[in-house]
Each structure stands twice: as C-alpha cells, then as structure tokens.
Amino acid sequence: MFQTAFTLSLTQFARTLSLPERLQHSPVRNLALEGLRQRNVALDALFYDVKVITPEEAFYISDSLAAEGAIMIVPPSGLGALTLCETIDEFVLRGGTETRALAAAGIGGSALGAAAFARNVADAIDAPVAVVVSGYGIADVITEALGGLFFFGHMRGLRPFLESLDDLAGRPKVGAQTDTAAARTSLDTRTVQALLADPRLSFRLLTGHSKGNLVLSAALYNLWKQDGVRVADLAREMKIVTIGTRIAMPPIFTDVVDVIGEWDWFGEINSRAFIHADRRVAQAWHHTNTDLSGHLPVTVTLMEILAASPLAADQKAGEHRTANPDVATEPSATRETKPLTPAGLGGENAVTIEKVRKAFSADARPGIQLPASGSLDDPRSPTPH
C-alpha cells in the first residue's frame, strides 16, 4: 500500500502546483470541480493498480487528470514512459499506429486510473495500449447527483445529454472534437469511436473496466450505424474483453468475453441481466488494486483468457491472405520477449501466451518517451484541465 499511497500523494501534490495555470482557463469551472476531481483520483487509487505508474508518469499527467477525451499510449512496465496526446492526429504521429489494443476505464474517470488499467493490460500482452480518459465535468456532477453514475448501465443516455453543458462552460478542446452529434454523445465515447473508425489504426483487442465498458459499447453501436463496413472489418479481427460489468456489444462482434468478480455486487447491478458471465474470478470484487484483498487481477486474468482463446486475427490470418492476395503480408516480429507465466499457466498455455504477445508486437516499439523536462511546461502537453 505504500507505493499506492505515494503515487496518489505525488499526483495530488503535482495537481495542486498546476492549479494557478489551470485557473487561467475557465476559472469558475475549474474551481467548482477541483474538489470532486481530487476525490475521484483517490477513488481510482483504491480501485486501480496505480502503483504500476511511475512517479515521473504520475507527475506528467497530473495537470490533465480530468481531461475527458485525452488519449494515452501506455507501454508495459519498464519499457518506457506513457505518452499523453490531445488529438487523434497527435496519437498517430507519436506511435499510435503501432498499438493493437484499446482500453477504457471507469470509476472516477481520472487519467491516473486509466493509465493504471492500461498498464495492467499492456503487461498482459507485452505491447503498448491506447486508453481514453473519461474525465470528470459538469455533466458528471449532475448525473452523479441523480444516481446516474451508480446505475450507469441503466441510465446510459443521461450523461451524453448533458455534455453540452461542459462545452458551454469552456471545456478544453481535446479528443475527437466534432460538430456532429455533440449533444448526443459524450466526448470520451466520441474519441473511442473516432479511434476505431480511423483507417490508419488497427486494434485487435478492446477491453474496458466498469463504466468504461459502456463507453466502448456506445462507441461501437454509433460506429455500426454510421459505417457498417468498417465495423464488419473490425469484428472479424477483434476480441472484446469486458471486466466488472456486462454491457451489450453489437451482435456482429462474436468474440466477446465478459469477466466479473465472484463478489462483485456493484458490477452485477450495473450489468445486463440477459448477458451471462463467461468468467467469474473467485473471491474478487470490483476493484483491480492488487495491494488490496478481493481484487480482480487484470493482468493474470487477461493472459489466461488470451491463452485459452487466441485472437481472431491470428486464427483467420490465412483466410485473409487467401481472400486478399494483393495485400502485402505484414512482417513478423523478430524481437524476442521474455515469457511471463503467472501461477497456473504453463506448458502449452505459456506458448500460446507468447504467440498472443507476438500478435501485438511490432518490429520496433514506438518512440514513447517522457518529455525531457518531465514538467508541466512541455509544449506538447494537453491543455490543463
């Protein structure tokens, strides 16, 4: 627990240091929400495995903890620092085309919680993971007061309806800023949808925790209505793993694994009753913080799932090459990786895990580096929020 407490304290301290700068942008809004955002960071420190985020990374993202729609590229532990991006174009330029997994977290919606969840996923696949920050704004305050954040699975339309209030109050322009459907779709959902729709990007794994699964579901349904061909292409190669809540995905996605803890009553009341759990983790509740008892171990659980059911992209690679002989075959990864075999995984499963990791690997990792200054003055940092 010491490392968790240290990461939380450092993040809150750095957040306080950046307050004068953030007050230059929408001072009334930022002052009114700051206390609630600090509370949400503390919640995420309890619910997510924030100790996997280094002190330098925690400091780096502190001024953008509530930047809804911001995108992060999170590499596995010890293989570089995370990168924070304002827009999808910046995400592409800073190595996003090499990511094969997209994640969305829930609970408090802070960048710290999102980064921690994404790192757990990255450690499972041994490759960088993209994650979208849910943020916390005026719309969230109102929906929380009405119980919408507690019963998020059953009141999915409330928060998007109030998103326009955040725009009127001067919310920083990050994420997928569009003129269409702005009042009907939340910014984090729009950003996930834009990432999935971008032909420059190719995701093979989609995973969320808690409210993050609702974001993924809404993004996929919206994209399905707008571009059925793109969604059909995604469905052929994508595996979806929901953790903590069972939310319906478009029926065209057949490779969906719903995971929930054996003791997770919170996830159950926010889940769709008609969707059965594919995997119940014994003696686990809703949180993923490995420092606390009753946690759901994201890394180990995801590795077990991928070992038991390889990615559709690998299974159907031969079919795609046969159907598209003119498409150049992507070179296989030559980088050797060290097998990560958690308790209970050995033999053939360990070999399968290695194949899964190679499916997510690229010939070279993207240049994911912390800004040289490691401070809030980095000109590439998102607008303070």
C-alpha positions as CSV (number, residue, x, y, z in Angstrom):
1,M,0.0,0.0,0.0
2,F,3.0,2.4,0.5
3,Q,3.6,2.7,-3.2
4,T,-0.1,3.3,-3.9
5,A,-0.2,6.0,-1.2
6,F,3.0,7.6,-2.5
7,T,1.7,7.7,-6.1
8,L,-1.6,9.2,-5.0
9,S,0.1,11.8,-2.8
10,L,2.6,12.8,-5.5
11,T,-0.2,13.1,-8.1
12,Q,-2.3,15.3,-5.8
13,F,0.7,17.5,-4.9
14,A,1.6,18.0,-8.6
15,R,-2.0,18.7,-9.3
16,T,-2.0,21.5,-6.7
17,L,1.1,23.0,-8.2
18,S,-0.6,23.3,-11.6
19,L,-3.8,24.9,-10.2
20,P,-2.8,28.5,-11.0
21,E,-2.1,27.6,-14.6
22,R,-5.4,25.8,-14.9
23,L,-7.3,28.7,-13.4
24,Q,-6.3,30.8,-16.4
25,H,-8.7,28.6,-18.4
26,S,-12.3,28.6,-17.2
27,P,-11.5,29.6,-13.6
28,V,-15.1,29.2,-12.2
29,R,-15.5,25.8,-13.7
30,N,-12.1,24.5,-12.5
31,L,-12.6,25.8,-9.0
32,A,-16.0,24.3,-8.7
33,L,-14.9,20.9,-9.9
34,E,-11.4,20.6,-8.4
35,G,-12.5,19.1,-5.1
36,L,-14.6,16.4,-6.8
37,R,-11.8,15.6,-9.2
38,Q,-9.3,15.2,-6.3
39,R,-11.9,12.8,-4.7
40,N,-12.1,10.8,-7.9
41,V,-8.3,10.5,-8.1
42,A,-8.4,9.0,-4.6
43,L,-11.2,6.6,-5.7
44,D,-9.1,5.5,-8.6
45,A,-6.1,4.9,-6.4
46,L,-8.3,2.4,-4.5
47,F,-9.9,0.7,-7.4
48,Y,-6.9,0.6,-9.8
49,D,-3.4,-0.7,-9.5
50,V,-1.8,2.8,-9.6
51,K,1.5,1.5,-8.2
52,V,2.4,0.4,-11.7
53,I,2.6,4.1,-12.7
54,T,6.0,5.6,-12.0
55,P,6.3,8.8,-10.1
56,E,7.6,10.6,-13.2
57,E,4.5,9.5,-15.1
58,A,2.1,10.4,-12.3
59,F,3.7,13.9,-12.2
60,Y,3.5,14.2,-16.0
61,I,-0.3,13.5,-16.2
62,S,-1.3,15.4,-13.0
63,D,-2.5,18.5,-14.7
64,S,-4.6,16.5,-17.2
65,L,-6.3,14.2,-14.7
66,A,-9.8,15.2,-15.8
67,A,-9.1,15.9,-19.5
68,E,-12.0,14.0,-21.0
69,G,-11.2,12.7,-24.4
70,A,-7.4,12.8,-24.0
71,I,-5.5,9.7,-25.3
72,M,-2.6,8.0,-23.7
73,I,-0.2,5.4,-25.1
74,V,0.9,3.2,-22.2
75,P,3.7,0.7,-22.7
76,P,4.4,-2.3,-20.5
77,S,6.1,-1.8,-17.1
78,G,9.8,-0.9,-17.5
79,L,9.6,-0.4,-21.3
80,G,9.3,3.4,-21.5
81,A,7.1,6.1,-20.1
82,L,3.5,6.8,-21.2
83,T,2.6,9.4,-23.7
84,L,-0.3,11.9,-23.4
85,C,-1.9,13.1,-26.7
86,E,-4.5,15.8,-27.3
87,T,-5.8,14.6,-30.6
88,I,-6.0,11.5,-32.8
89,D,-3.6,13.0,-35.3
90,E,-1.0,13.5,-32.5
91,F,-1.7,10.0,-31.3
92,V,-0.9,8.7,-34.8
93,L,2.3,10.8,-35.0
94,R,3.6,9.7,-31.6
95,G,3.4,6.0,-32.3
96,G,-0.3,5.2,-32.1
97,T,-0.3,3.2,-35.3
98,E,1.8,0.5,-33.6
99,T,-0.8,-0.1,-30.8
100,R,-3.1,-3.1,-31.2
101,A,-5.1,-2.8,-28.0
102,L,-7.6,-0.1,-26.9
103,A,-8.8,0.3,-23.3
104,A,-11.3,2.3,-21.4
105,A,-11.5,2.6,-17.6
106,G,-14.4,3.7,-15.3
107,I,-14.8,4.6,-11.6
108,G,-13.5,8.2,-11.1
109,G,-12.6,8.7,-14.7
110,S,-9.1,10.1,-13.9
111,A,-6.1,9.8,-16.2
112,L,-4.3,8.1,-13.3
113,G,-6.8,5.3,-13.1
114,A,-7.0,5.0,-16.9
115,A,-3.2,4.7,-17.1
116,A,-3.0,2.1,-14.4
117,F,-5.7,-0.1,-16.0
118,A,-4.0,0.3,-19.4
119,R,-0.6,-0.7,-17.9
120,N,-2.1,-3.9,-16.5
121,V,-3.4,-4.7,-20.0
122,A,-0.1,-3.8,-21.5
123,D,1.8,-6.1,-19.1
124,A,-0.6,-8.9,-20.2
125,I,0.1,-8.6,-23.9
126,D,3.6,-7.2,-23.7
127,A,2.8,-4.3,-26.0
128,P,1.7,-0.7,-25.8
129,V,-2.0,0.0,-25.1
130,A,-4.1,3.1,-26.1
131,V,-6.5,4.3,-23.4
132,V,-9.0,7.2,-23.5
133,V,-9.5,9.4,-20.4
134,S,-13.2,9.6,-19.3
135,G,-12.6,12.8,-17.3
136,Y,-15.0,14.5,-14.8
137,G,-17.0,17.6,-15.6
138,I,-20.3,19.3,-15.1
139,A,-22.3,16.5,-16.8
140,D,-20.8,14.0,-14.4
141,V,-21.7,16.1,-11.4
142,I,-25.4,16.3,-12.5
143,T,-25.7,12.6,-13.4
144,E,-24.0,11.6,-10.1
145,A,-26.5,13.7,-8.2
146,L,-29.3,11.9,-9.9
147,G,-27.7,8.5,-9.4
148,G,-26.7,8.1,-13.0
149,L,-23.1,7.2,-12.3
150,F,-24.1,4.4,-9.9
151,F,-26.6,2.9,-12.2
152,F,-24.6,3.7,-15.3
153,G,-25.7,0.5,-17.1
154,H,-29.3,1.5,-16.9
155,M,-29.1,5.3,-17.4
156,R,-26.7,5.4,-20.3
157,G,-28.3,8.3,-22.1
158,L,-28.2,10.8,-19.2
159,R,-24.5,11.9,-19.3
160,P,-24.2,12.4,-23.1
161,F,-27.4,14.5,-23.0
162,L,-25.7,16.9,-20.5
163,E,-22.3,17.0,-22.3
164,S,-23.2,20.3,-24.0
165,L,-23.0,22.0,-20.6
166,D,-19.3,21.2,-20.3
167,D,-18.7,22.7,-23.8
168,L,-20.6,25.9,-22.8
169,A,-18.6,26.1,-19.6
170,G,-15.3,26.3,-21.5
171,R,-14.1,22.7,-21.5
172,P,-10.6,22.4,-23.1
173,K,-10.7,21.2,-26.7
174,V,-9.1,17.7,-26.6
175,G,-10.1,14.4,-28.0
176,A,-12.4,14.0,-31.0
177,Q,-13.9,17.4,-31.4
178,T,-16.7,17.2,-34.0
179,D,-19.7,19.2,-34.8
180,T,-22.0,16.2,-35.3
181,A,-23.9,14.6,-32.5
182,A,-22.0,16.7,-30.0
183,A,-25.1,16.9,-27.7
184,R,-25.9,13.2,-28.0
185,T,-22.6,11.6,-27.4
186,S,-20.0,12.1,-24.6
187,L,-16.5,13.2,-25.6
188,D,-14.8,10.0,-24.3
189,T,-17.2,7.9,-26.4
190,R,-16.7,10.2,-29.5
191,T,-12.9,9.8,-29.1
192,V,-13.1,6.0,-28.8
193,Q,-15.4,5.9,-31.8
194,A,-13.0,8.1,-33.9
195,L,-10.1,5.9,-33.0
196,L,-12.0,2.7,-34.1
197,A,-13.1,4.4,-37.3
198,D,-9.6,5.7,-38.3
199,P,-8.2,3.6,-41.2
200,R,-4.7,4.4,-40.0
201,L,-5.3,2.4,-36.9
202,S,-5.8,-1.4,-36.3
203,F,-6.9,-2.6,-32.9
204,R,-7.2,-6.4,-32.2
205,L,-8.2,-6.2,-28.6
206,L,-10.8,-3.9,-27.0
207,T,-11.1,-4.0,-23.2
208,G,-12.8,-2.0,-20.5
209,H,-13.5,-1.9,-16.8
210,S,-16.7,-0.8,-15.1
211,K,-18.2,2.2,-16.8
212,G,-15.5,2.0,-19.4
213,N,-17.4,-0.9,-21.0
214,L,-20.4,1.4,-21.5
215,V,-18.1,3.8,-23.4
216,L,-16.9,1.0,-25.6
217,S,-20.4,-0.3,-26.3
218,A,-21.8,3.2,-27.2
219,A,-18.8,3.9,-29.5
220,L,-19.3,0.6,-31.3
221,Y,-23.1,1.0,-31.7
222,N,-22.6,4.5,-33.0
223,L,-20.0,3.4,-35.5
224,W,-22.1,0.5,-36.6
225,K,-24.9,2.8,-37.5
226,Q,-22.6,5.1,-39.5
227,D,-20.2,2.7,-41.1
228,G,-21.3,-0.9,-41.2
229,V,-18.4,-2.0,-43.4
230,R,-15.8,-0.7,-41.0
231,V,-17.5,-2.4,-38.1
232,A,-17.6,-5.7,-40.0
233,D,-13.9,-5.4,-40.7
234,L,-13.3,-4.8,-37.0
235,A,-15.5,-7.7,-35.9
236,R,-13.5,-10.2,-38.0
237,E,-10.3,-9.4,-36.2
238,M,-11.2,-8.1,-32.8
239,K,-11.6,-9.7,-29.4
240,I,-13.5,-7.8,-26.7
241,V,-13.0,-8.4,-23.0
242,T,-15.3,-6.6,-20.6
243,I,-14.2,-6.5,-16.9
244,G,-16.5,-5.7,-14.0
245,T,-19.8,-5.1,-15.9
246,R,-21.6,-7.0,-18.7
247,I,-22.7,-4.5,-21.3
248,A,-24.2,-5.5,-24.7
249,M,-22.0,-5.1,-27.7
250,P,-23.2,-5.1,-31.3
251,P,-24.2,-8.6,-32.2
252,I,-21.7,-8.6,-35.1
253,F,-18.9,-9.0,-32.6
254,T,-18.9,-12.7,-31.7
255,D,-15.6,-12.9,-29.8
256,V,-16.7,-11.2,-26.6
257,V,-15.6,-12.4,-23.1
258,D,-17.4,-11.0,-20.1
259,V,-15.5,-11.1,-16.8
260,I,-16.8,-10.3,-13.4
261,G,-15.7,-11.0,-9.8
262,E,-17.4,-13.6,-7.7
263,W,-18.2,-11.0,-5.0
264,D,-18.9,-8.1,-7.4
265,W,-22.4,-6.9,-6.4
266,F,-21.7,-3.4,-7.8
267,G,-20.9,-4.8,-11.2
268,E,-23.9,-7.1,-11.1
269,I,-26.4,-4.3,-10.5
270,N,-24.9,-2.3,-13.4
271,S,-24.8,-5.3,-15.8
272,R,-27.4,-6.5,-18.3
273,A,-29.1,-9.5,-16.7
274,F,-29.6,-11.3,-20.0
275,I,-25.8,-11.4,-20.6
276,H,-24.1,-14.3,-18.8
277,A,-20.6,-14.1,-17.3
278,D,-18.1,-16.1,-19.3
279,R,-15.6,-16.0,-16.4
280,R,-16.2,-15.4,-12.7
281,V,-13.0,-14.7,-10.8
282,A,-13.0,-16.4,-7.5
283,Q,-13.0,-14.2,-4.3
284,A,-12.8,-11.0,-6.4
285,W,-14.8,-7.8,-6.1
286,H,-15.0,-4.7,-8.4
287,H,-11.6,-3.2,-7.8
288,T,-8.3,-4.2,-9.5
289,N,-5.8,-2.9,-7.0
290,T,-3.5,-5.8,-6.2
291,D,-2.5,-4.2,-2.9
292,L,-6.0,-4.9,-1.5
293,S,-7.6,-8.2,-0.8
294,G,-10.5,-9.2,-3.0
295,H,-9.0,-7.6,-6.2
296,L,-9.6,-8.8,-9.7
297,P,-6.1,-9.4,-11.2
298,V,-6.4,-7.8,-14.6
299,T,-3.0,-8.9,-16.0
300,V,-3.2,-12.6,-15.0
301,T,-6.9,-12.9,-15.9
302,L,-6.4,-11.4,-19.3
303,M,-3.4,-13.6,-20.0
304,E,-5.4,-16.6,-19.1
305,I,-8.3,-15.5,-21.4
306,L,-5.9,-14.9,-24.3
307,A,-4.2,-18.2,-23.7
308,A,-7.4,-20.1,-23.8
309,S,-8.9,-18.3,-26.8
310,P,-6.3,-16.8,-29.2
311,L,-7.1,-13.7,-31.1
312,A,-9.4,-14.0,-34.1
313,A,-6.8,-12.1,-36.2
314,D,-4.4,-15.0,-35.7
315,Q,-7.0,-17.7,-36.4
316,K,-8.1,-16.1,-39.6
317,A,-4.8,-14.7,-40.9
318,G,-4.6,-17.4,-43.6
319,E,-8.2,-16.8,-44.7
320,H,-7.5,-13.0,-45.2
321,R,-4.3,-13.7,-47.1
322,T,-6.2,-16.1,-49.4
323,A,-9.0,-13.7,-49.9
324,N,-6.7,-10.7,-50.5
325,P,-3.6,-12.0,-52.4
326,D,-2.6,-8.5,-53.4
327,V,-2.3,-7.3,-49.8
328,A,1.3,-7.4,-48.6
329,T,1.8,-9.6,-45.6
330,E,2.9,-7.7,-42.5
331,P,6.4,-8.8,-41.5
332,S,6.5,-10.9,-38.4
333,A,8.0,-9.6,-35.2
334,T,11.6,-10.5,-34.6
335,R,12.0,-9.1,-31.2
336,E,12.4,-11.8,-28.6
337,T,10.2,-11.4,-25.5
338,K,10.6,-13.0,-22.1
339,P,7.8,-15.3,-21.3
340,L,5.5,-14.1,-18.5
341,T,3.9,-17.2,-16.9
342,P,1.7,-16.5,-13.9
343,A,0.7,-19.2,-11.4
344,G,-1.3,-21.9,-13.1
345,L,-0.2,-21.1,-16.6
346,G,2.4,-23.4,-18.0
347,G,3.2,-25.8,-20.8
348,E,1.1,-25.2,-23.9
349,N,-0.6,-22.1,-22.3
350,A,2.7,-20.4,-21.9
351,V,3.5,-21.0,-25.6
352,T,0.1,-19.6,-26.5
353,I,0.7,-16.5,-24.4
354,E,3.9,-15.9,-26.3
355,K,2.0,-16.2,-29.6
356,V,-0.6,-13.7,-28.4
357,R,2.2,-11.2,-27.4
358,K,3.8,-11.5,-30.8
359,A,0.5,-10.7,-32.4
360,F,0.5,-7.4,-30.6
361,S,4.2,-6.7,-31.1
362,A,5.7,-4.7,-33.9
363,D,9.2,-4.9,-35.5
364,A,10.1,-1.8,-33.4
365,R,8.4,-0.2,-30.5
366,P,7.1,3.4,-31.0
367,G,9.2,6.2,-29.6
368,I,7.3,6.5,-26.3
369,Q,9.3,8.9,-24.1
370,L,8.6,11.2,-21.3
371,P,9.2,14.9,-22.1
372,A,12.9,15.7,-21.4
373,S,11.9,18.3,-18.8
374,G,9.4,15.9,-17.0
375,S,7.4,19.0,-16.1
376,L,4.2,20.7,-16.9
377,D,5.9,23.1,-19.2
378,D,6.2,20.6,-22.1
379,P,4.7,22.4,-25.1
380,R,3.2,19.1,-26.3
381,S,1.2,18.6,-23.1
382,P,-2.6,18.8,-23.3
383,T,-4.4,21.9,-22.3
384,P,-4.5,22.0,-18.5
385,H,-7.9,20.7,-17.2
